[in-house]
Amino acid sequence: MISSSNGISPSLKVKTELYNPTANWVFVPLRRAFQYRIERLPFKPEGYNFWTWRGHKIHYVVQGEGPPIVLIHGFGASVFHWRYNIPELAKKYKVYALDLLGFGWSDKAIIEYDAMVWRDQVVDFMKEIVKQPAVLVGNSLGGFTALVSAAGLPEQVRGVVLLNSAGQFGDVNKLTEEPEETSFQKFITKPLKDFFQRIFLGVLFWQTKQPARIVSVLKSVYVNSENVDDYLVESISMPAADPNAREVYYRLMTRFMFNQSKYTLNSVLSELRCPLLLLWGDLDPWVGPAKANRIKEFYPNTTLVNLKAGHCPHDEVPELVNSALMDWLATLQQPQPTL
């Protein structure tokens, strides 16, 4: 576990010192200290590989050989958000990273989006492309997608890794009955609400896809914003230029983001049957460490690693994430006791 006060283990401290020999135990930023040795996934505007799923084009990356790992990005991101993780993990594992439908280089399908759409996509990806038991790794929205996928395909998932996962705890026994819609609501109130929502979200989408706005949002959730560079901004802004991107954004915000209580963390975790690793950025302004502690309390077969990072620790402190992930993956190789 990373436990030093500044989030850097003693071994990393020594390595940092080697890159800054004139300093007297003064830490240089991680990105600068490791820029000569860490590899980065090349950015390809045309994408890497494509798979057809339910008539839609799905983009994915695959590198390396060994036991398979599947990386799942968060809301608004793509496979390129794993730029510092894929090359390193591929030295010992066969690494897959895919763009969820509606994001990245995958099709912007005009469908009704919810968590089960992405669950079905990942489950079919495991069956048709990976074709063997794998570990699922997800950040934010991708974390919750990894959880529901593992619960739906237990024999194909050897472990799950969550990095500041989306999802919330709730009362699974509480049934929420929606009141019957009146004629006035159906023909007057609802159309007006949809009309104004489209105008508001249309303006919001235009603002959101601007590079300056992307930088501002990223810097608000990265503790150390040195990795918020042109490479990352372009990987987010390019997909937003797709013809259907605005409509997909509207559907995601109105049908999915405002209705997340339908699926709860406790209901999904109660169906999980594999080891769980939490790599948690404790300084995340959106998802704090309290959620990680509650997940560990609810699901005992959990390993928790606290990191001094924000919402996307895999991109902000990739060296620490890669190291902790590799250590945990090595434990999965050991024979498990039979019941």
GULUMVO-345892 format. One record per residue: x, y, z of N, C-alpha, C, O, CB in turn. Coordinates in steps of 0.05 Angstrom, whole numbers, plus 5000, padded with zeros to 4 digits. Glycine has a CB too. Layout:
XYZXYZXYZXYZXYZ;...
This chain:
501749765000500050005000501750255000503850265014498150005025;500950454985502450704984501650865009499350945011501850864958;503550905026502751025052504351275060503851395080502950825073;506351345044507951575051506351835050504351835035510451595033;507152035064505552275066505152415039503152555036506752465085;507052395021506752524996505952334973506152414950509352664989;505152094980504151914960506351774944505751644924502352054941;508851804951511051684936512551484954513451554976513051894926;512751234945514051034962517051084963518051224945513450754950;518450964982521351004985522850924959524751064952522450845008;521950704946523350624921523050834900524950884885522250354912;520650954898520251164878521851414885522751564867517251234875;522251454911523751684920526651664910527851854902523651714951;527751424912530551374903530751414873532651544864531451094911;528751314859528851344829528651634822529951734803526551184816;526851784836526652074830529352214835530152384820524452194847;530652134857533252264864535252214842536952384836534252154890;535251974830537151904809536752094785538652154771536851614800;534252174780533752354757534352644764534252814747530952324747;534852694789535352974798537752974817537353034841532853104811;540152894808542352844826543353084842544653054862544652734811;542753324833543653564847541853644870542653814887543953794828;539453524871537553594892538253454918539353234918534753534884;537653584940538153464966535453364977534253504994539453674985;534653134968532053014975529753194970527853204986532152925003;529853344948527553504940526153364917527453294897528353794932;523553304920522153154900521553324875520453544878519553034911;522153214852521353344827518653214820518152994829523453314805;517053344803514453234795514852954782516852904768513053414775;512952774787513152504776513452494746515152344736510752344785;511952654732512052644703514752714693515852584674509952834691;516052924704518653004695520752804703522652754688519353284707;520452684727522352494737522452244720524552114717521852424765;520152164710519951904696519651934666519151744652517651754707;519952174655519352224627521252064609520652034585519452514621;523551984619525451844602525051544602526351404586528251904611;523251434619522951144619520151054615519750824607524051044645;518151214621515351124618514551134589515051334575513451284636;513250924580512250914552509451024550507951014570512450624541;508751124526506051224522504851104497506251084477506051534521;502351034498500950934475500851144453499951364458498050834482;501851084429501751274407498851354401497051194400503051164382;498451614396495751714389495351684359496951784343495452014397;493251534352492551494324489751614318487751514328492651194316;489651834303487051954297485051764284482651784287487452204279;486151564269484351374256483651144274481950974266485751264231;484851124297484250904315485950664310487750664293481350824313;485450444325487050204324485449974311485749924287487950124352;483849834327482349604317479449654320478549804337483249344331;477749514303474849554305473449284304474249104290473949734282;471349274320469749034323466849114319465949314330470248894350;465348954304462449014300460748874321460848634323461648934271;459349034335457548934357454749044353454349284354458649014385;452848864348450048934343449749144322448149324324448849034369;451449124301451349304279452849564283452849744266448549374272;454249594306455649844312458649794312459549574320454749954339;460249984304463149964303464250034330463750254341464350154281;465749844342466949884368470049884366471249714354466049654388;471250094377474150124375475550004399474550024422474850424373;477749874394479349754417482249744410483049754386478249484424;483849714431486749684429487549414441486249344461488349924442;489449274430490449034443493549034440494549074418489248784430;494848974462497848964462498748754482497448704502499049244469;501048634476502348454495501448164493499648094477501948544522;502647994509501947714511501847624540503347734557503947534495;500147444546499847344574496947344582495247364566501547514593;496447314608493747314618492347584611493647794613493647284649;489847574602488647824592487548014613486647924635486347744574;487748274607486648484623484948664605485748714582488948654638;482648744614480948924597480549184612479649194635478148784592;481349404599481249674611478749824600478249824576483849834605;477249944618474750074611474850364621475050414645472249924622;474650554602474950844609472450954623470450824626475451004583;472751204631470551344644468951524625469351524601471651514666;467051674637465151844621466752044605468352194616463151974640;466252054579467452254562470252194552471352334536467552514575;471451974562474151904555474151684534472151624521475751804580;476551554530476851344509479251174517480351204539477351474481;479950984499482250814505484850974509486650874522482650614482;484951214498487451374500487851484528489951594534487351594480;485851464545486251544573487951344588488951404610483551584587;488351114577490050904588492850914575494250714575488850624585;493651144565496051174549498651084564500450974552496351464540;498751144590501151074605500950794619502950704631501651284626;498750664616498350404629498650174610499749964617495650394642;497550204586497549984566500349884560500849644562496250074540;502350054553504949954546506349814569507749604565506750174536;506049914594507349794617506049524624507549334629507149984641;503449514625502049264632502549054610502548814616499049314636;502849144585503148954563505848804564506248614549502949104536;507648884582510148744584509848464597511448284593512148904601;507548434612507048174625504348064618503747824624507448194654;502548224607499848144603498848214575500048384562497948264625;496748084567495448164542493348364549491348304561494147914527;493748614541492048834550490148924527490948974505493849074558;487648924535485549034517484449284529484249304554483248824513;483749474513482349714521480249784500480949794476484349964526;477749824508475749874488474250124494474050214517473749634487;473150244473471450484475468650394478467550244461471850674451;467350484499464450414503462850544481463550754470463550504531;460650414474458850524454457950814462457150854485456350344450;458151004443457551274448459851454456459651694459455451294470;462251324460464651464468466951404450466951204435465251394497;469051574452471551524438471151484408469651634395472851284449;472551284398472451224369470251024362470050944339475151124360;468750934382466450764376464150924365464051174368465550604402;462250794352459950924340458351084361458151004384458150724326;457251304353455451464369452551374362451151514348455851774365;451751144373449251024366446951184379447151274401449150734375;444751214364442351344374440551134386438751024374440851504351;441151074411439650874426439050984454439851204461441250604428;437550824470437050894498439350784515439550544517434250794507;440950954526443250874541442650824571441250974584445451084539;443650594581443750554609446050364615447450264597441050444620;446550304641448850134648448749864636450849744632448950114679;446349754630446149484619447149474590447949264581443349384621;446949694575447949704548450949654548451949484532447349974534;452449794565455349754566456149494579458149374572456649984582;454449394597454949124608454848924586456648754584452949064631;452748934570452448734548454748764528455748554518449848784533;455649004523457949044505460448914515461848774500458449344500;461048964541463448844553463348544554465248404548463948964580;461048434562460648144563461048024536462447814534457748074573;459948134515460348024488463148064478464247894464458348164468;464448284486467248324479468948104491470848004478468248604488;468348034516469847814530469447554515471347404512468947794559;467047504506466447244493467547234465468547024457463447204492;467347444450468047444421470947524415472147424396466247614406;472147704431474847804425476847684445478947574437474848104427;476347704471478247614491478347304492480447184491477547734519;476047184494475646894492477046734514477446494511476746804466;477646864537478746714560478346884585477947134582481746644556;478346764608477946924633479947154635482247124630478146734657;478947384644480547624645479947784670478047724685480147794620;481647984675481248174697480148434684481148524664483948234712;478048534696476748784686477749024703477649004728473748764687;478649234690479649474704478049714693477949754669482749514699;476849864711475250094702475550334719475850324744472350014702;475350574706475450834720472750964718471650974696477651014708;471751074740469251224740466951064729466250854739469651494724;465751154707463551004694464550734686463050534688462551154669;467050714677468150454669468450264692468350024689470850494656;468750374716468950204740466250064746466149824751469750364764;464050224744461450104749460749904727459549694732459250314751;461549964702461149784680462649524685461549304679462049904654;465049534695466649294701465249134722465148884720469449374711;464049254743462649114764460248964753459948724759461849304785;458549104739456148974729456748754708455348554706454149174717;458948794694459848584674460848334689460148114681462048694656;462348374710463348154725461147994739461247754740465448244746;459148144749456848014762455247844741454147644748455048214775;455147944716453647804696455147574682453947424668452747994676;457847564686459447364673461547254692463947284687460747474647;460747144715462647074736464846874727467046884737461246954759;464146684709466146484701468246594683470346464679464746254688;467946834672469846954654471447174666473347274653468347054630;470947244691472347474704473847374728472647264747470247694712;476547404727478247314749478647514771479347444793481047234738;478047764765478347974785477348234773477148274749481247994794;476748424791475848694783477548904797478048884821472848734789;478249114782479749334793478249594788477449654766482649354780;477749744810476249994807477950234814479350234835473749984826;477950434797479350684802477250904804476250994784481450744779;476650984828474651194834472151144818471351304801475851474826;470850924824468550824808466050994812465651114833467950544816;464451004791461751124793459950924807460750704814460651194765;457451004811455550824824455150924853456851054865456450534824;452850854864452150944891450750724906449450554894450451194890;450950734932449550544949446650634952446050874951450950514977;444950434955442050494958440650274972441750064978440850554931;438050314976436350114989435149944967433250024953434150245006;436249694963435249524942432449414947431149324929437149284938;431549434972428849344979426649554976424249504978428849235007;427649794971425750014969424750044940426350094922426950284978;422249994936421150014909420050294905418350394920418849804905;420950424884419950694877417950674856418450604833422350884869;415450744863413250734843412851014832412251204847410650624856;413051044806412551304794409551344791408051174783413951314766;408751594798405851654796404951644767406551694748405251924808;402451574763401451554736401351834723400652024735398551434736;402251834698402552094683399852184674398252044662404352054659;399252444680396652554672396852654643398952674632395852794690;394552704631394452804603395853074601397253124581391552834593;395553244621396953504621399953474621401353614607396053684645;400853284638403753234640404753114614406953194604404453044663;403252934602404152794578404252984553406152964538402252564572;402253154550402053314526403053604529403553734509399253314516;403253694553404153974557406753994572408754104562401954134572;406753894597409153934614411553784603413753904601408553824642;411253534596413553374587414853484561417253514560412753084582;413253554540414453674516415853934521418053984510412353724495;414754094539416154354546418754294560420754424554414354524563;418654104579421054034593423253934574425554014576420453824615;422453754556424353644537425553864519427953864512423053424519;423854054511424654274493426854444507428954494495422254454486;426354524531428254694546430754534553432954644555426954814570;430454274559432754114565434654094540437054114543431953824573;433454064517435054054492436554314488438954304480433253994468;435254534492436654794489438954814509441254884501434655024492;438354764534440454794555442754594550445054684551439154744582;442154344545444254144541445754184515448054114513443153864543;444354304495445754364470447954574474450154544464443754464449;447254774489449254984496451454864513453854924509447955224511;450654694533452654574550454554394535456954384540451254414573;453454244515455154064499457154234483459454154481453453894480;456254454471458054624455460354724473462654734464456454864443;459654804498461754894516463654674524466054704525460455024541;462454434530464054214540466154114520468254024528462153984547;465554134494467454024475469654224467471354154451465953944450;469554464478471654664472474254584487474054514511470754954480;476554594474479054514487479554654513480454524532481354564468;478954914514479555064539477754954562478654944585479055364535;475254884555473454784576474354504585474154434608470554774565;475354334566476354074573478654094592478853944612477153914547;480454274586482854314603481954404631482954304651484654524591;479954584632479054684658477754464675478354444699476954904654;476154294663474854074677476953874687476953784710472753934660;478853804669480953604677482653714700483253564718482653544653;483353964698485054074720483554084746484854094767486054354712;480954094745479454104770479353834784478753824808476554204764;479853614769479753344781482453214782482752994792477753174766;484553344772487353254774488753414796488653664795488853274747;489853284816491453424836493953544824494553774828492053244860;495353374808497653464793496853464764496553254752500253274798;496553704752495453724725497553724703496953804681493853984723;500053634709502153634689501453454665502353504643504753544701;499853244670499153064648496753154632495953024613498552794660;495553374639493453494623494753634600495353874601491553684640;495253484578496653594555494953584530492653504531499253444551;496153684508494653684482493853414473491653374461496453814461;495453214479494852934472492152854485490352744471497052744481;491852904510489452824525487052984516484852874512489852854555;487453244512485253414504484153334476481753324472486153714504;486053274458485153194431483652924432481752894416487553174413;484452744449483152484450480252514461478652334457484752294468;479652734474476952784484475352954465472952914461477052924512;476653154452475253334435474553214407472553284395476853594431;476353044397475852924370473252774368471652824350478152744363;472652584387470052444385467652624387465552554377469952234407;467952854401465653034404464953164377462753284375466353254424;466653144357466053254330464453064313463553134291468553334316;463952814323462452614307459552724303458552864320462352344322;458352654280455652764274453552714295451952894300454652644248;453552484307451452424327452252484356450752424374450652134325;454552604359455552644387453652814404453352764427458352774386;452553024392450753204408448253054417447453084440449953444391;447052894400444652744408445352534429443752484447443452614383;447652404426448452204446448852344473448052234493451052064437;450152574473450552724497447852784511447552754535452052984492;445952874495443252934506441952684518440852704540441453044484;442152464505440952214515442452114540441152014559441051994494;445052144540446552054564445852224588445452114610449552074558;445552484584444952664607442152634617441652654641445552944599;440152594599437352574607436452294614434752264632435652684585;437552094601436551824606438351664625437351494640436351664580;440951724625442851574642443751724666443351624689445151484625;444951954663446252094685444152174707444852184731447652344675;441652234698439652314717438052074729436152114744437752504704;438851834722437351594731439251374741438751144736435551494709;441351454755443351254764442451094788443550884793445951394770;440451194802439551054826438150794820437650634838437651234842;437650744794436350494786438150254792437150034798435550494757;440850294791442750074795444550164819445750374818444450014770;444649994840446150074864448649904866448749674857444350044888;450650014880453149874885452649624902453849414898455150054898;450949654923450549424940449149184926449748954932448849504964;447349244907446049024892448048884874447848644871443649134876;449849044862451848924844453948774859454648544852453149134826;454948894881457048764897456048504910457648324914458048954919;453548484916452448244928452448014908452247784917449548294937;452848064882452947854862455847794853456247614838451247934838;457747954863460547924854461747674868461147614891462148174861;463447524853464647284863467647264859468747044859463247044850;468947484856471847484850473247694867471947864878472347534820;475947684869477447884884477048164872476748194848480447814884;477148364889476748634882479048804892479848784915474048744893;480148974874482249164881481249454877480149514856484849114864;481549614897480849904895483450064894484950064914479049994919;483950204872486150394870484850674871483850764850487850344843;484950794894483151024899484751284903486451304920481450974923;484151484885485151744888483651894911481351974907485051904862;484951914934483552024958482852324956481252424971485251974982;484152464937483652754934481752814912481553044903486352894929;480152614904478152654883475852834893474652764914477052374874;475353054880473153234889470353114884468453214895473353504876;470252914866467652794859467052544876464852514886467552724829;469052364878468652104892470752074913473051994906468651864871;470152144937472152134958472751864969471551664960471252314981;474651844988475451584999473251445015473451205020477851625016;471251595024469151465040467751245024466951035036467051675048;467451284998466151074982467950824981466850604983465551174953;470550864978472350634977472150475003472150225003475250724972;472150615025471950485051469350335054469250115066472250685074;467250445044464650315046464550065028463349855036462350505039;465750075005465849844987467349615001466449385000467149914960;469649685013471249485026469749365050469949125055473949605036;468249525064466649425086464449235077463849035090465549655102;463249305054460949155044461948895031460648685034459349315024;464348905017465348675003468148605014470048725006465448734972;468248415033470848365047473148275029475448325036470348155068;472548145007474748044990475848274973476048264949473747824971;476648494987477448734974480248824985480748815009475448964978;481948904966484449034973484349324966483549404944486948894958;484949504985484749794981487549914981489049885000482949915002;488150064960490650224958489850514955488650594935492450124934;490650674975490050964974492251114961494651064967489551065003;491551294943493451444928492951744931490651824933493451364898;495051904932494652194934494352294905496252394893497152334948;491852264895491252344868488352414866486852394886491952114848;487452504843484752584839483052364827483352134833484552824821;481152444809479152254798480252054779479051844775476952414785;482552114767483751934746486551854754488451944740483652064719;486951704775489651634784491351484763493751514763489551474809;490051334745491551184725493051364706495051284694489751004709;492051614702493351804684494952014700496952124689491351944667;494152064724495652264740498152154753500252284752493752384761;497951914765500251784777500451504765500251304780500051774808;500951474739500951214727503051024738502550774738501351244697;505351124746507450954757506450804782507050564785509951114763;505050954799504050824824501850634818501750414830503151044843;500050704800497850524793498850274779498050054786495850674774;500750304760501850064746503149874766502849634765503850154725;504749994785506149824804504249674822504549434827508049994820;502249824833500349694851498649484837498049274848498549904864;497949544812496249364797497849104790496748884792495349494771;500349134783502048904776502448724801502448484799504748994765;502848854824503248694849500748534855500948304862503848884872;498448654852495948514858495348304837494448084844493548714858;495948354812495448154791497247904796496447684790496148274763;499647954807501447724812500247534833500747294832504147824822;498647644851497347474872495147294859494547084870496147644894;494047384837491947224824493146984810491746784804490447394804;495746994804497046764791497546534810497846304802499746854779;497446584836497846384856495446204858493246294855498546504883;495845944863493645754865491745844887492645904909494645464869;489145834882487145914902486345664917485945454905484746054889;485945684943485045444959482245364951480545534946485145514988;481845104949479245004941477444984966478344944988479444734928;474845024961472945014983472144724988470444675006470445194977;
